[in-house]
Amino acid sequence: MAGDGAPILVVNAGSSSIRVAVFDGALRCVLKGMAEGIGGTGRLRVESASQDVALPDHGAALSALLDRLHGSGLGPENLRCAAHRVVHGGTGLTAPVRVTEAVRAEILRCATLAPLHNPHHVAAMDRLAEIAPDLPQCASFDTAFHATNPEIATRYAIPEDETARGLRRYGFHGLSYAAMVRRWRDVTGEALPRRVLAYHLGNGASACAILDGQSVATTMGYSPLDGLTMGTRSGAIDGNAVLALAERHGIARAGEILNRESGLYALSRGISDMRALLAKDSDAARFAVAHFCYWAARHGGSLIAAMGGLDAVAFTGGIGENAARVRAGICAQLGWAGVTLDDSGNTAPGAHVAVHVIDAQEEAQIARDALTLMGAP
């Protein structure tokens, strides 16, 4: 293990890709890389250089990325620690932790809740442990920020034995919301208000009620499928409609429809990217955007009720940060709650509720978590 000022490697292992980022001791990102197309011939990218390589599994993909980092003077021997984004920590892992055998086992136990992600997170940890057994590893959890939700917000009204098997609301995008809370004063110049309606809007989209700096309700539930209309996910849908899809198509095919063929993609007849939708002049594209804004605002109303009022709205994520028309469309439907924008898209003079855009910094949040775990001030 390198010294206190050494860089931190952040690892984000997805279902078919691995992203890495290296942060220096001041939490500045100094290098990024990505391996995508895992499971065959994939593409390896480190900064501006890319090449097609064989990536049979996640372990091989991470090894290939580490080889490239080593060539940049950032091999494992030069790192202070590695920090992993883990999608699901369940009810047991609700804060950043150093990775131990017990933590590894708990992440795998939660694999039933995130089968497309948690096994790959552990595969990345295992390969790193093989390559650099003395390198400390840490983990931050996308569900952890929502561990402060009260039981009344997390429990489904289903039989208790099914709840005991893990069927409850967890919530996701927690690292993004945690970074938003941490950076609020630096970005806005103001103290964090008591009641914040936060939107993380991207291909995956959610909203969160943040009361006194803590999550008290969020739109995603047992999985990231619930809540807002998303790029290819349906968002909230009646359970009996899900059963009808499963009866008609089978469970696996119903899952594909709901997760990969719904949302903006279905409404627009084939476009899931918000930038393309905003640029397209068609009734289907306009309807898809309107649907996205309507349901974001409608779910926002529910979250305002959970907080007992509203002091500020904040947007983050690719759509939240870059699509002013979408922000305006959502805010226009929250006028009843005191949200008013001027013609330039900023908070209108005299408005009761401030509106802010805060860039997403999930990777930096993971690096900061790791620094804290390693004993840095």
N, C-alpha and C positions, 0 to 999 in steps of 0.2 A: 504493500500500500504506500502511495506517495504521501507527501506532507500536507499540512493544513491548507496551503494555498493552491493545491493541485486541482485540476479540473474534475468536474462531475459528468459522468455519462448518463443521459436519460434515455431509457429504452421503452418504446411503445410497440408491443407486438400485437398486431391485429390478426384477423382470420386468414389473410393471404399476403400480408405485408409486415415489415418491421421498419419503424422509423427510429432514428437515433439523433440525438442532439448533444453537443458538448458545451457545458457552461463553465466559465472560469470562476474564481473565488468571489468575484463581485457580481455573480449571476448574469453575466453577459454571455449571450450565445456566440460561440466562436466557430462552430462548424455544425452542419447538418448532413444527414445521409438517409438513404431509404433503399430497402430491397422490396420489390413488388413482384407479383406473379409467382409466389412461392407454391411449389408443387410441380414445377416443370422448368422450362426455360424462362427465366425472369429477367428483370432489369435491376441493375445495381447503380445507384446514384450517390455520389458524394460531392457536395457543392455543385459545380457545373459539369463535372465529368460523369459520364454514364456509359454502361456497356451491358450487353446481354450475356448472362451467365447461367449455368445450371444451378437451380435453387430447389433441390428435392424436398427440403423440409425447413422448419424454422431454425433448427440448430445450424444447418449449413448456411442459411441466409445470414444469421448473426455472425458466424465465423468469417464469412466473406466481408461483411461490413467492418469487423474488427481488424481484419488484414489491411483494409484501406485506411482505417484510422491510424494503424501502426505506422504506415508509410508517411503519415502527416505528423508523426511525433506524438501521437496520442494513443499509444498502446496501453493495455491494462496496467503495466508497471508505472505508467505516468499519471494514473488516475487516483483520485482520493476515494471514490466509491462509484457504484452504479446504482441508479434509481429507476424503478420500474413503475409505469402506469398499469394498474390492475383494475379491470372494469368492475369486478364484483367482489366485495369483501363480506357480503352477507351481514348477519347481525353480530358476528364475533370480531370482525376487523373494521373498526370504526375510527381509526387514526393511523397516521403513517407509522411504519414499524421497520426495524431491522429484520432482514430475512433470516429466519432460522428454520430448522427442520419442522418445528411445530407450525410456523407461519406457512411454510410451503404446503404442509398437509391441509391446513385450513383453506388455503386458496384452491387446492384441488377439490376439497369437499364442496366448495361453492361452484364447482364446474357444472353441476346440474342446473344452476341458475344462469350461467353464462357459458354454455358449451362451445361457442365459437371463439371464445376469447381466453378464459382462464387457463385451459390446458396449454395454450401457446405462451402465455405469460410465464408459466412454470418451465416450459421447454427452454425459454430464453435464459431464465435463472440458472437452470441446470447446465446449459452449455457454457455460460460465463464461469460457473463454479469449476467446470472441468479445465477451462483455459487459464483461469486466474483464481486458484483456490483461496488466495489470501486477500482478494479484493472484497471489501464489505459491500453488501447489497441491501438496498432499502426498497420499500414498496409504498406507494400512495394509491388510495382507492377512490374510484369515481363515485361510489355510493356513500362514502363516509360523511360528507358534508350534510347529508340528509338524516343522519342518525339522531339528530335533535328533533325530528318530527314526532309529535305526540302520537300515542297509540291510536287515538281516534282518527288520525289522518292516515295511518299506515295499514290499519286492519280492514280487510274486506269482510263484508257481512256474509261469511260462509261458515260451515261447521268448524268447530275448534280444532278437530284433528287434522283438517286440511291446512289450517293456519299453522299448526305445529310442523307440518311438512314443508313450510317455507313459502306458502302462497300468501303473500302480503305485498304492500308497496315498499319499494326500496328507493327509487329515484336515481337519476344519473346526471352526468355533466357536473358532478360535484366539485371537481378540481377547477373547472372554469368559474363556478360561483365563488369558491373559496378565494381564488385569485382576484376576482372582482371586489370582494369585501376588503381584502388586504390592501389593494391598490386604490381604493376609492378616493382617499384624501389626496394622494399624489396626482391623480388624474383630474379630479374635479376642483381641487382647492378647498373642499368643504368637508366637514365631518360626515361620517356615514349617517344618513337619516334613520329614524326608527323603523319605518315601514317602507321597504323597497320591493317593487315588482320587477324582477329580473328576467330577461329573456336571453337565452342562448339559442340563436337561430342560425342553422346551417342545414346541411343535408339531413342531419338529425336535429330536431328542434324540441326545446322544452322551455318551461317557465317555472319560476320559483318564488315563493313568498319568503322574504328575508326580514325577520322581525328581530330588532336589537342585535343584528349581525349573525343571526342563526336561521337556518332553514326550518320553517314550520309547516310547509306544504309544497308539493311540486307536482308537475303534471305527468311525468313518467312514473310507471308503477312497478309491477313485478318484472317487467322487461322494458326496454327502450321503445316498445311499440305504442304505448299508450300516450294519450294527450293530444298535442298539437298535430295538425297536418304537416307531413314532412316530405322530403324529396321522393322517397319510394315507399315510405311506411304510411299506413292508413291513419294513424292516430287513433283516438278513441272510437270504439265500435262496439255495438251491442254483443254480448256474449253469445246470444242465440244466433246472431248473424255469423259469428265465427264457427259455431257448431254446424250451421247450414253449409258453409264453405267446406268444412272438414268432411261432412257427409257426402257432398257432391264430388269433391276432388281427392279426398284422402287427407290425412293430417299433414304429411310432408308438403304436398302441393299447396294446401291452404296456407301453410307458413310462408311458402315462396310468394304467393299472391299478396299476402298482407305486409310482408317485409320488403319485397323487392319489386313489386309491380303495382303498387297503390300510390297514395299520396299525390303529389304534383304530377308524377309520371302518368298516373291513370286519368286524372282530371283533364290534363292537357293533351292526352292521347300521344304520349311518348316523350315528353320533356320533363326532366327532373331538376335541371339547373335553373335557379332563380334568375340568373343573368340572362339566359336565353329566353326565358318566359317574359321578362320585362321588355326585351327587345322585339318580341314577336307580336305582330298585329293580327290577332285572331280572337274570336269569341272564346274558344277553349282556353287559350293562354290567359286572357283577362279573367275568366272565371276561376282558374286555378289560383291566381294571385289573390283574388278576392276571397276565396275559400281559406287560403292560408292566413290572411289578415283577420277575417271574421272569427275563426276559431282561436287564433292567438288572443284576440281581445276578449272573446267569450270565456275562455279559460282564465284569462287575467282577472275577470270579474270575480270568479270563484276564489282566486288567491287573495284578492283584496278583502273579500269577506273573511278569509282565514286570519288576516292580520288586523281586522277591525278598522280598516282605513288605508290611506295611501299618502306617502310623502314624496316618493320619487320613483321614476321608471328608468331602468338601465337596459341597454342592448349590447350584446356581445356576439361573437361568432361571425362567420363569413357573411351571412345575410344581414345579421343585426348591425354589423359595422359598416357595410358597404351599400346596402340597398335603402337609400333615403325614402323612396316611394313606399316601400314596405313599412318602414318605421312610421311614416305619416299615415298610412292606411290603418295601422293598429291604433295609433294615438287618437285618430279621429273618432274611433269607436269607443274610446275611453274618456271622452269629453265630460261625461256625467260624473267622473271621478276627479275632475279638476285638471285633466291633462290637456294642454293647449300648446300647439306649435305655431310659430310665426311663418311667414311666407318662405323664409330661408331654411326652415326645418329645425330651428332652435326653439328652446322654451320661450313661449310668448311672454312679453313684459306683464307682470302682475299675475301670472299663472300660479295657482296654488301648489302645483306638482312639478318639480324639475324633471327634465328628461336628459339623460346622459348616454353617450356612447363610450364604452370602455373596451379596448382591444383585448381579445382573449390571450391569456398567457399560461396555459395549462402546463407546458413543459417547464417554464420557469418556476411555477408553483411546486412541481415535483422536485426540481433541483433544490429549491429553498427548504422543502420538507426534509430532504436528505441532509443538507447542511446542518439543520437543527438536530437531527438524530445523531450526527457525527460530533455534536458538541460545539458547533460554531455559534457565536453570539447572534 
